[in-house]
Amino acid sequence: RVQLLLTFKNVEHLSSAALGMLITLHNKVKETDGRLMLSDINPQIYQVFEITKLDRLFEIHPTAQQALGTA
C-alpha cells in the first residue's frame, strides 16, 4: 500500500495543470488501495480546492504532523 503525504507549506500558486496532476496521482494511488494526503495548504490555495470541490476528493490536513498522526 502506498501512503503519500504532499505538503504545500511553501506553495504560493497552484496552476490548473498541477491540479490535474494531483487528480491523476490521487486516482493512481486509489487503484493500489493506497492513501494520498495533503497538508499545509495556505488559505488562498485552499479556496481553489473548495471552489472546485476537490476538498471533498482529497484527504486534507492542516499540518503534516496531524496527517501523520492519522496514518
Backbone bond lengths (Angstrom), bond angles and torsions (degrees), N, CA, C in turn:
res aa  C-N    CA-C-N  psi(-1)  N-CA   C-N-CA  omega(-1)  CA-C   N-CA-C  phi
1 R - - - 1.453 - - 1.513 110.44 -
2 V 1.283 115.65 128.88 1.457 121.66 176.54 1.523 108.42 -84.60
3 Q 1.318 115.97 131.22 1.456 121.28 171.43 1.517 106.14 -125.25
4 L 1.320 115.25 119.13 1.454 120.94 -172.76 1.519 109.76 -128.55
5 L 1.337 115.31 131.54 1.458 121.64 176.42 1.517 108.28 -118.64
6 L 1.321 116.09 122.45 1.466 121.82 174.76 1.509 108.16 -109.36
7 T 1.324 115.98 121.51 1.453 119.97 177.27 1.527 109.58 -100.42
8 F 1.300 115.52 138.09 1.468 122.32 -177.98 1.529 110.40 -107.63
9 K 1.329 116.05 26.58 1.461 121.90 -172.77 1.530 113.42 -53.20
10 N 1.315 119.35 -42.88 1.464 121.98 -177.21 1.523 112.73 -106.78
11 V 1.325 117.29 16.11 1.466 121.35 -178.70 1.525 109.23 -88.86
12 E 1.325 115.73 125.18 1.463 120.81 179.56 1.521 112.90 -110.30
13 H 1.332 116.66 -16.10 1.465 121.82 -178.43 1.519 108.46 -144.31
14 L 1.327 116.07 142.28 1.461 121.54 178.46 1.523 107.96 -133.59
15 S 1.321 116.33 115.85 1.465 120.40 -178.13 1.526 110.56 -80.28
16 S 1.308 115.77 165.35 1.465 120.12 177.20 1.525 110.24 -65.17
17 A 1.325 117.51 -31.93 1.469 120.81 176.75 1.523 110.30 -64.19
18 A 1.321 116.54 -40.45 1.464 120.35 178.13 1.528 110.71 -64.99
19 L 1.331 117.09 -39.89 1.470 120.12 176.34 1.523 110.48 -60.95
20 G 1.323 116.48 -41.65 1.461 120.53 177.92 1.518 111.49 -62.00
21 M 1.324 116.75 -39.83 1.461 120.47 178.52 1.528 110.81 -66.67
22 L 1.321 116.92 -37.79 1.466 120.11 177.66 1.527 111.38 -64.02
23 I 1.318 116.49 -40.12 1.468 120.52 178.53 1.529 109.96 -64.71
24 T 1.331 116.98 -42.93 1.467 121.07 177.61 1.520 110.34 -61.59
25 L 1.325 117.02 -45.02 1.458 121.37 178.61 1.526 110.40 -61.40
26 H 1.321 116.46 -44.26 1.469 120.95 178.23 1.527 110.71 -56.56
27 N 1.329 116.65 -46.28 1.460 120.67 -179.04 1.526 111.88 -64.27
28 K 1.326 117.52 -40.44 1.471 120.76 179.54 1.523 111.24 -66.91
29 V 1.325 116.54 -40.02 1.459 119.72 178.35 1.525 110.15 -66.21
30 K 1.318 117.55 -41.21 1.471 121.87 178.46 1.529 111.69 -61.96
31 E 1.337 116.96 -36.84 1.469 120.94 179.49 1.517 111.90 -59.91
32 T 1.315 117.30 -29.57 1.461 121.62 -179.54 1.529 111.39 -97.33
33 D 1.333 116.25 14.93 1.464 122.77 -177.50 1.527 110.60 58.75
34 G 1.323 115.60 34.92 1.457 121.55 -179.46 1.503 112.01 -94.33
35 R 1.322 113.67 -169.48 1.459 120.35 -175.86 1.525 108.96 -139.43
36 L 1.320 115.83 128.06 1.458 122.51 176.14 1.524 107.91 -117.10
37 M 1.336 115.22 125.61 1.459 120.62 179.40 1.532 108.94 -122.38
38 L 1.314 116.04 145.60 1.460 122.37 176.08 1.528 107.70 -119.20
39 S 1.340 115.53 146.81 1.471 118.07 179.26 1.517 110.80 -147.19
40 D 1.323 113.95 168.24 1.466 123.12 173.65 1.531 113.41 56.72
41 I 1.321 116.24 41.45 1.463 120.91 -179.05 1.526 108.43 -87.31
42 N 1.333 116.06 125.99 1.464 118.05 -178.73 1.539 109.91 -69.93
43 P 1.336 117.23 157.48 1.469 121.26 -173.17 1.528 114.59 -56.60
44 Q 1.330 118.41 -38.12 1.465 119.83 -179.40 1.529 111.06 -66.17
45 I 1.303 116.81 -41.76 1.465 119.70 179.04 1.524 109.95 -71.54
46 Y 1.311 117.16 -37.26 1.463 119.82 178.62 1.532 110.76 -60.51
47 Q 1.325 116.95 -33.94 1.471 120.22 177.00 1.522 111.04 -59.05
48 V 1.324 117.15 -37.21 1.468 120.87 177.65 1.528 109.37 -62.56
49 F 1.335 116.93 -42.99 1.461 120.53 177.80 1.533 110.54 -61.89
50 E 1.337 117.25 -39.30 1.463 120.52 179.42 1.529 111.47 -68.58
51 I 1.320 116.89 -46.48 1.466 121.26 -177.71 1.528 111.20 -60.99
52 T 1.323 115.59 -40.64 1.471 120.56 -179.03 1.529 112.27 -86.25
53 K 1.328 116.28 -0.31 1.461 124.17 -178.86 1.532 112.42 64.34
54 L 1.315 116.32 17.91 1.457 120.39 177.42 1.533 111.45 -75.35
55 D 1.325 116.93 -13.94 1.463 119.14 174.90 1.523 110.79 -66.27
56 R 1.329 117.12 -18.10 1.467 122.11 176.89 1.530 111.37 -86.14
57 L 1.314 116.24 -24.47 1.465 121.27 -179.20 1.520 111.34 -82.61
58 F 1.337 115.79 -44.06 1.454 120.74 -174.38 1.518 112.05 -92.43
59 E 1.315 115.19 150.03 1.459 121.73 172.82 1.534 106.32 -87.59
60 I 1.329 116.85 106.14 1.460 122.06 -173.77 1.525 109.69 -112.59
61 H 1.343 115.53 132.23 1.459 122.66 179.96 1.530 109.26 -121.66
62 P 1.329 117.11 148.77 1.465 119.69 179.49 1.531 113.41 -60.80
63 T 1.339 117.04 -39.83 1.463 121.08 -179.22 1.523 110.10 -135.30
64 A 1.340 115.35 161.32 1.468 120.12 176.71 1.522 110.70 -63.87
65 Q 1.339 116.66 -39.14 1.471 120.00 179.50 1.528 111.32 -60.05
66 Q 1.320 116.53 -40.99 1.464 119.33 178.67 1.521 110.86 -67.56
67 A 1.314 117.06 -37.84 1.466 120.38 177.77 1.522 110.69 -63.59
68 L 1.319 116.27 -44.42 1.464 120.19 -179.39 1.520 111.88 -69.59
69 G 1.296 116.17 -27.36 1.465 119.73 177.19 1.505 112.75 -69.16
70 T 1.325 117.04 -20.52 1.459 121.44 179.23 1.518 112.09 -98.04
71 A 1.332 117.17 -3.99 1.482 121.18 -177.00 1.508 111.06 -70.19
